[in-house]
């Protein structure tokens, strides 16, 4: 399973995403903080971009449809 990597257009962001172990990618997509629901929820990934050294994933909450984001910090 690719965990929506096809929705990440930015080459550098896609490379960073694919460097993560599959289980880590699954965990990231399936547990994103939703400020509307007040809990961790699965995300419908819309896009991913590099902002400096951070991978920023944006999408919608699968529970309420609200906007959510997840930041993946660089390793090390």
C-alpha positions, 0 to 999 in steps of 0.5 A: 500500500502506498498511503496516497503517495500519488497525491504528493506532486512535489518530487522532494516531498515524495522522496522524503515520504518514500524514505519512511518505513511503510508502517510509519507512513500508515501511522502518520496517515491514520493518526492526525490531530483534528482540532474540530474533533479534538482527537486523533483521526485518519486523514484523507491526504490532499497534498504534501510539500517540503517547507524547509526541511519539514515534510508538511502533509495536508488533507481532510479529517475522515471523520468530520471533513475539517482541514488537518495537517501533519508535519514530519520532521527530518530524521536525526 
